[in-house]
Amino acid sequence: MEAIKEKLYEDISSVFINAIEKIKTEESCMTDMYICVKYDDLSLIIYDDSENILLQETIDNWNDLKENSENFEEAVIESLKYVLNTEDLRQKFETLDFVGPFSIILVDENFEQICELATYDKDMIYLEDNFLDKIDKELDEFFEKLMSDVK
């Protein structure tokens, strides 16, 4: 199963690298990138911030993921987030000319936002959505332990 995931990640990464190269040849400055996944034919469509198609590819290895996961859409989102947060791809995106923060957003076929997959900015670091929830819980636990001696 791990070999299948690795091949899937390579395929997705390759699609994003090809899209980045296409953006570079067009010498355009982007603010966002939109991703649409067609689950029925396993295609990944990448749009620029003007909703023009940059690249459309079929990811055949999603078929294995589709057969082996309970919630295929959630598994696709997780695979996209994983690939977009690899160091190699982050470095490739950093070479683009973009207006920060540059977000990669998963949308449906009507361009309604489903979720934000990644955010890049050369000057700032963005934390995961659930970071504040985690830190809040950890601080509460720490405070409880600290104050347990006082009681």
Disulfide bonds with the S-S distance in Angstrom:
none
